Amino acid sequence: MKKNKIALQILSFSLIALSIIACDDDFVSLESDVINGGVATNFDIDSRKYDVIAYTKALAPVQTNSLGLTTLGIYDDAYGRVTASFVTQLTPSTYSPSFGDEAKVDSVVVTLPYFSTATGTDDDGNITYSLDSVISKTEDYSNIRLRIFENNYFIRDFDPTGDFNEGQAYYSNKTASTSETIPVTALEGTEFSFVEYDDPTGSNMTVVDNIIDINNKGYNLKDVNELDDNGDKTLLATQPPGIRVMLEPTFWEDKILAKEGDAVLSNLNNFTEYFRGLYFKAEAVNDDGSFLILNTGSTNNANVTIYYSKLTASTTDDPELRDNSTYVLNFGTNKINFLENDYTLPIADGSSENGDSRIYLKGGEGAIAGIKLFDGYNEEAGMSNFDKFRNDFVNLENDKYSSSKRLVNEANLVFYVDRDQLDLLNQDPENEPNRLYLYDVDNKTPLIDYYLDVTNTSLPSYSKISHLGALQRVDEEPTNKGVKYKLRLTEHINNLLIRDSTNVELGLAVSLNVNIEDPSVSISQNKVQTDDDLDLTVPVSSILSPRGTILYGNNTSESDEDKRVYLEIFYTEPN
């Protein structure tokens, strides 16, 4: 009987403990029907706001190789204009190819797919798409001018001045270091002409302009040599939306087909030394354009495809009979983005000691923010603000956690958008960054709350929304003006109190995709170029995003005191 009683007590305690753990995320509704000031007689529920030091960190050139994604195009916002271009190596699909007798290039097609989602089919049976990676100032996509060159600059894998096997870093301002510039003359080698064919056989072609019509339509690839019963060209394949241009073929016949049997086509090292890749340069059209995030890592659709014909190998009655074939050059892993900033709103470093009245955040080669919690000294208590905070919440023995005085239910860092400045600068609300990323500056990692957030991880817009809350907009409409961001860091605060974690400085940056900040998934931080070789880095998702915003900091005027950044902690305490 005694054993049953003990077991029942253990079970009851376990259920209570589990209920507390399960409800931890629900403490945001502190004054609920279940627990409120009227029924909670053994403990009090309260909250407190803490001052925060927040300041702008203007970025020097940022490392733009090893990004995983590629950007191209024109972006305009409150800060001014950013123009993105890139250079990439090419990787042959096969080595030591045999092109056949009297091989001749028929056409050359460059394909750069967007990130898109199939949404259905239209009345003609064509697949319809929505674009996930095209940013434009208006609802309609603005065109860009694209120029493609043969790149003559050799892109290195390793840094000859670094440690053994240290990868070479390349930067957004066309440099490999503060002392090594990538010459524009090397990037802009032979320029390729864009062409279109005047008849179905492809025997006549005309040089066309370089303006890219950006839209959400896919491509239906058809065989000009095979007609159906109605005399229409037969469908070979469909491709999702993207950039698809045809190049004048003479260069490729000389550069590739003429080298059959040559060592330059025998392996990757020889090939990348022989043909150093392509440079894609974006320009505005009528002083306008769109910004594209391209899926150049696609193994199916991102490539240069050489369509060629050769004499039929078998004996036939027609000695001129030819077979069609292809040779594919994929985009290599070595890609470098270049970002040309033309800012009308300059960004300067803020005060790391006192904080700033405004925080300027801008993706790419822009700006991030430094965030200090519990900084400074409390004169009245005779100890640092951090020690005062710990003493208020926990009992310490030898400066180590012993027991709790208060239970932290939830902690939120809240930033308000400076609507006055953004409106004055005519910022389009749709171009305000929907997500910000908060991270540990010293260790270059997400906070513990990032890993514990189990919200949807397949769709970036809905991932980690418990920890990294999306921009709250007027009337919660996705196209309305932004109001504030609320970032939850409950477990980070608990780590400071209970697990004696170091009170590190935090970083804040705009984010294109919060999923790629996980170090277990990909490289999540890239270098910032400095003269003194300091180990400064910036989140990759911030480099990929062109977006920017302006937030209220901590050092605001009294008239803006209600918009000042703050940390709010909700807690329970025995009464």
ABEGO torsion letter per residue (X at the ends): XAAAAAAAAAAAAAAAAAAAAAAAAAAABABBAABBAAABAABBBBBBBBBBBBBBBBBBBBBABGAGBBBBEBBBBAAEBBBBBBBBBBBBABBGBBAEBGBBBABBBBBBBBBBBBAEBBAAGBBBBBBAABBBABABBBBBBBBBBBBABBBBABBAABBBGBBBBBBAAGBABAABBBBAAAABBBBBBBBBBABAAGABBBBBBABBBBBABBBBBBBAABBBAAGBBBBABBBBBEBBBBBBAAAAAAAAAAABGBAAAABAAAAAAABAEBBBBBBBBGGBEBBBBBBAABAAABBBBBBBBBBBABBBABAABBBBBBBBBBBBABBBBBBBBBBABBBBBBBAAAEBABBBBBBEBBBBBBBBBGBEBBAAAGBBAAAAAAAAABBBBGGBBABBABBBABBBBBBBBBAAAAAAAGBBAAABBABBBBBBAAAGBBBAAAAABABBAABAAABGAAABBBBBBBGGBAABBBABBBBBAAAAAAAAAAAGBBBBBBBBBBBABAAAABAAABBABBBBBBAAGBBBBBBAAAAABABBBBBBBABBBAAAAAABBBBBBBBBBBX
